[in-house]
Every structure is written in C-alpha cells, then in structure tokens.
Amino acid sequence: MKETVVVGMSGGVDSSVVALLLKQQGYDVIGVYMNNWEETDPNGVCTSADDYADVKRVAGAIRIPYYSVNYAKEYMDNVFSEFLREYKAGRTPNPDVLCNREIKFGPFLNMAKKLGAKKVATGHYANVEEDDGKFYLKKALDQNKDQTYFLNQLNQKQLSMAMFPIGNMEKPEIRKIAEEYDLATAKKKDSTGICFIGERNFKKFLSTYLPAQKGDIIDKRTGNKVGTHDGLMYYTLGQRRGLGIGGGHGQTGESWFVVEKDLKNNILYVIEGEGDELLSDGLVSGKFNWIPVKPELKEFDCYAKFRYRQADQKVHVVINDDNTITVSFYNKQRAVTPGQYVVLYGSKNAWAKSPEEAEYCLGGAVIEKIIKK
C-alpha cells in the first residue's frame, strides 16, 4: 500500500513541484490549500481565489486529489492577534514564524493525520535529518533560499512528520521541472512580504486595526524636533525610508535613520547618517525553542541570524536558568530589533567553530532586549 503524503499547496511553483516529485516517487499524494485569510480586496474578490485556482490546475495536471481548508479563525486567534499585540507594544513581529508553528504544523498537521497521512510536505527550502531517534532541521542546499529561519519554532513531533522535498534543489532547477511538465505555476512570481497584507500599503492596512497617534520625531544627537511621525507602530529600528523629514533639518544631507522608539512619551528618535546608535553588542531572548534537544553545555560558540537572509554571525551563547538565552556578538550588529527572532545555527552538539560546522538550526526565540556596552 502506498504511503500517503499531504502536500501544503500554496499556489506557487515550489509546492507545485513538491507535489509532482512526490507523485513520481510513488507516494499517494493529496494536495491541500490552506485559506488563512478571508478578507477581500477593494473589488470584492477574495485575494486567495487566484492561488487556489492555480492549485486546482496543478493538481489536475499531475492527477492528484485536492482540497481547500479554512483556518482563518485559527490564524486570527493564534497569529494575527499576536501580530497586532506586538505592534501595539512598539515591536516588529514576524508572523511567518508563528504561522508555521500554529497553522502549517498545527491544525494542518492534525488534518493530514485524519486523511491517513504520516507525513506533511511543504515547499520550504530546508531539510530534515533523523539521527538516533532525534530529528534535526538542516539548512537547504541553496543558502540564498534557505528558510530554516522561519521554521525555528518547530518541535520534535512536528519535525518528525515534516518533508521538505526541494531542500537540496535550487530555484532554477525547480522552475525548469515546472516548465517541462507544463505546470500552471511555472513562471509565477514568488510571493514576498507578509501574506495577509500582500501588495497593499502597510500603513493603511495596519491603521484599520490599530489606532495611530502622531508624535514628535526628535534628533537623538541634538534633541531638536525634525518632524512628525504618524504612529510609532509604523516604524522599525534602522528604517530610513518613509520618515518624511523635510530638508533643512540636518547638517550633512545624509539619510535619517530610526534608532529608538519611546512608547511612554510617543517619541521617535532618529539620527542623520550611519552611527553607533544602531549598533549593539548582544541580546537577551524570550523562552528558547530547542529543536533537537536543549544542549548539555551551559554556554558555547555558534552562529546566529537576527533576521531572514542575514549572513550567519558568530556569537557566544549562555543558556539562562529560565531557558532564555543571552547572546554576545563577536562583531557588533546593526539594527537588531525586539520582536524579531534570534535563530541559532550549529553542529548536532550545538557548538560550531566555523560557518561550515553550523549546518543545523538549533531553534529560536523572540528578541526581548538589546545589550549595549
């Protein structure tokens, strides 16, 4: 009897090729589209309709059954509500990380079990490796596409059921396969940004959910007012675009950068040009999610990312008694942002002395506090 695998199909080329490859490998493949957001665009058309239409075309072409499931309530309760809470607190969240933990490897995983599946496959660029009963999350072959950062909150049970069939493939190869088999998604543009915002103006979107309060933009170095902000939630550390600071306020003519948000007094602090104000020496995280197992070592060297697509940075990690971690940077880091995730990479034993040894995602946690010496 064939083994059943449920493929999370997004309507994109990656998950389309995943379904095709698994079908060719002899699995009994079921395609499932997750509808996590029910809002319609200004024309009254559901923004997910086109994606689901592509799923239907691909499923028809490779001859697999397909379904659509609605997790809009779960998404609103467990992902979007947290997204709003973080922005209201003046932080910059990453909803894609929560979506993987709470939806794709939450109710979606449970639904797959009901369909008789022992595995769930997605189009993530990542790999799973089993060793001595433990499951490890390993980086993708294509380092430019590696998505282990977004999977840092998965646990052993979730990872044991996960398949990432394109983890050792590169994007051009995936496009080529899709074109060879004339899949409807072969030339479809990759989606970017936060799924529920899409191509819309971020400020306009957020303002429909959270009330904004205008306030002063202050030059951190001089104490002078240089503009008015539209609401602290719209800005993030290191931001230089969209500040609306007119000419005549600066001394050098260089770009202005956000360096601090004072929630209590509703002040946005900026500096002109690059400066030490955006640099930090370390951070303290929230509760850390250890993917394979919590290391026996209380402190060790490894590598870390503080945002997606960042090159691995060498760090020293101390595991605190409350399972938070204190991370010290070997090189000062720019614009490390509370609300984002610190994700660690190392060997199976956690530590890593070189980037080549940092093959595995050890896990991650929300950045709570920045350390400046």
N, C-alpha and C positions, 0 to 999 in steps of 0.2 A: 504493500500500500504506500502511495506517495505521501511524503511529509508535507503538511500544509503550512504555508507561509503567508502571512498577511502583509501586504506592502502598503505603507502610507504614501498615497499618491497625491501630490500637490498640484498637478497640472504643469509641472516643469519638466525639463529634459532629464535631469538627474534621476528622479524617481521613476520616470518612464523607462529609462534604460535598466534600472534595477529590476523592474517587473519583467522586462524582456529577458534579461540574463538569467534570472531565477527560473523562468519558464523553460529556457533552453537547457538548464541544468537538471531538469526533471522534477522540480517541485510542483506541487499543486498550489498555484498562486491565486490569491484573492486580492484585488485592488480595492482600497478603501480611501475615500476622500473625506477629510475632516473639515467641516464647516464650523469655524470657531468664532465667527463674527457675522452678525446679522444685519448690520447697517447697510442701507442703500446709498448710492451716490445721488447727486442733485437731480438726476433724471429719473430716479425711482428704480434703477436697475441694481440688483444685488451684485456687489463687486466680486463675489466669488463665482458667479454664473459662468464666466468665460473659462475659468480654471477647471471647473467641473466638466464643462463641455469638452475640454481637451483630454481630461481623464477618460471620458466615455469614448472618445475617438481612439485613444491609445489602447485602451482595454479591448475595444472591438478589433483593432488591427492585430493584436497579439493573442486574441481569443482567450481572455480570462474574464471571470465574473467580476463585477464591481458594485460597490455600494457607496452611499453617502451617509455619514453620521453627523449628528449635530451636537457639538459640545459648547455651544455659545454660552449656556448658563455656567458650566464649569469654568470656562475661560474668564467670564466676567467675575465670578466669585474668587477664583484662585490666582489669576494672573493680572487681569486689568485693574481690579480693585487695589492690588499691591502696587501696581504701576502708578496709580493716582496717589496713594498714600506716600510713596517715595518722593514724587514730585512736589506734593504739598509740604513735605519736610525739607524741601530745598535740595534734594539729592537727584542724581541722574541714574535711574534704574536700567536694567537690561531685561526686558520682558521675554526675549527669545530663550534665555536660560530657564526661566520659570515655565515657559510653555513646554519645553522638552520634558521637564520633571513632572509637571502637573497634568499635562494633556497627552502628549505623544507617547509617554511611557507611564501614563496613569490610567485613565478610563479607556484609552485606546488599546492599551495592553490587555486590559480585562476583557474588552470586547473581542479581541483576537482569540483569547482563550476559549470563549464561548463558541467561536467558529471552528474550534478544533485545532487551532494553530499552536505550535510550540515555539515559534519564532515570529518576530516582527521585524521587517526590513524597512529601512528608510534610505533616502538619497544623501545622507550625511557623508562628508569626507572624513572618515575615521575608521579605526579598526578595533576589533575585539580579539583578545588573546586569552585563552584559558591555560592555566598552569597550576597543577596540584590543587584543583578544586576552586581556585580563585580566578576571577575574571578581571582582566586588565584592559583599560581603554588606551589604545595606542594611536599615535599620530598617523595621519594619512601620508601616502607617498608624496602627493603634491602639497608641499609645505605652504604654497600660496593659497591653497583652498582648504587647508586643514580646519575642521570645525569642532575639534575636541573642546575648545574653549566654551562652546555653547552647551556641551554635554557634561560639564563639570559637576552637576548636581545628581547624576545618576547613582543608584546604589547597586549592590551585587545582584539582587533579584532582577532588577530591570536590565542590567547589562547581560545577564545570563540568557535573556530572551531576545537580545538585540542582534541584528545582522546589518552590516554596512558593506554591501557587495561592491561598491565603487571606491572603497578606501585605498586600493592600490592602483587606481587608474587616474589619468589626467584628463582635464576637461576636453581638449581637442579629440581625444580618443572616444569620449562619450558622445560628443557631437557627431563624430564620424559614424558610430554604430547607429545612432538615431536616424541619420540620413540614409544609411544603407537599407534600413528596414522601413523607410518612409514614414517614420513616426510624426504625428502632427506637431509635436513639440521640438522637433529637431533644431529649428532656428529661433525658438522662442527666447527672448531676452531674459537673463537671470533677474530674479526679484531682488530688490535691495531695500534697506530701511526696515522700519517696524511694520509688521504685516497689516495691522488694523488702521494704520494711517495712510499707507500707500503713497500716492503722488501728491496728496493734499498738503496744504500749508500747515506746518506743525503748530504754530501759534494759534491759528484759527481753530484747529482741532482741539487742542488742549483747553482753550478758553470756553468751550462748550461744556466742559466737565468741572473745571476748577475756576473759581473767581480770581481774577488777577487784580493786584493793587500796584499802581505805579509808585515809583520812588526815585530817589537820587542815585546818580552814577557819580562816584567820587574817585578822584585820582588818589591811589593809595600812597603815593610818594609825597604829594604836595598838600593833600587834604582839600583840594579845590573841587567844586562841583563842575563836572564836564558834560553832563547830560541827564536825561530822564529815562529810566527803564520801564518796560511795560508790565513787569511782574517777575520776581526772582526765579520762578519756576521755568521761565523760558530760556535761561542761560546756564551754561556749564563751564567749569574751570578750563581755562585755555582757549575759550572761544574768542574769535576775533572778527567774525562776520556778523552783520546784523545788529551792531551795537548802537548805530545811529548817532555817533558822536560827531558833531559837525566840525568844520575847520576852525582854526584859531585857538583851540583849547590846548594843543600840545606844543612842545618845544622843538621836537625833532622831525615831525612829519611822519614818523613811523606808525605802524598799525597799533591799535589799542587791544589789550588782552584782558579777559576776565581772570582775576586772581583770588577773589573771595566773595562770599555771599553772607551778609549779616541779616539773618532772618528776624531777629528781635527788633532791629531798627529799620528793616526793609531797605538796606543799602547794598548796592552792587559796587564792589571795588574793582578798579581797573588800573593797569599800568600802560605806559607808552613804550612800545618796543619789547624785545625779549629781556627777561631779567630773572634774577634768582628767586623772585617771589613765587614763581610757579614750580620751583624745584623742591623735592622732598627727599629725605634720607631713609624713610621706611614707612610702615603702616601697621595697624592692628586690624585684624579681621573680626567678623562675627563668627558664629559656630561653623567649624570647618567640616565639609563633607569629604571624608576619605573614601575614595572609590574602591581600591583593593582592600586595604586594611590600615588602621592607624599605625604609623611606624613605631617600632620599639625605641628608636632614637628620640630623645627629647629635643635635640637640635641638630641641624645638618645643613649642608650647602646643596642647592639645587637651582632650578631655573623657574622663571615666572613670567606670566603675561598679566597686564593690568587692563588691557583692552584687546578686542579682537584685531587680528592682523599685525599686532606688535611683534617684533623680533623677541626671542627669548632673552630675558635679562637674568644675570647671575645674582642670586640672593642667598642670605643666611636666614634660616627659619628656626624659630623657637616655638615649640608647642606648649601653650599655657595650660594650667590645670583645668580651666573651664572649656577646653577644646577650641578656644580661639587660637590664632597664631599671631606672633609678632614677626614681621618680615623686615630685615635690614638689607638695603640695597648696596651692592658693591660700587655701582655708579649712580649718582643722583638721577632721579626720574622726574620727568616733566608732566605736570597736569594729571597726577594720579587723583582719581575722583571718587569720593564716597558715594556708595550706591551701586557702583560698578563691581565687577568680580575680580578678585585675585585668584589666578589659577596656577597651580604648581605643576612642574614637569620634572621628572627624574627617572631613575632606574627602578627596577622592581623592588629594590631595597630602599627606595625613596631618594637617597643622595645621588648627586651627579656632579662630577668634576669638570665635565665638558659638555657642550651642546649635543654632541653625538651620543652621550650616555643618557640624555634627557628624552628618551623615546616615549615615555608613558605619562599620561595625565593622572596625577595623584589625586586630584579633586580640586575643590574651590570653595570660596566663601565670599560674602559681601564685604567690601571695604568699608570699615566703620570710621577709622580715624587715621589721619596723616601725621607722620612724625617728621619734625624739622629740628635739626640740632643747632 
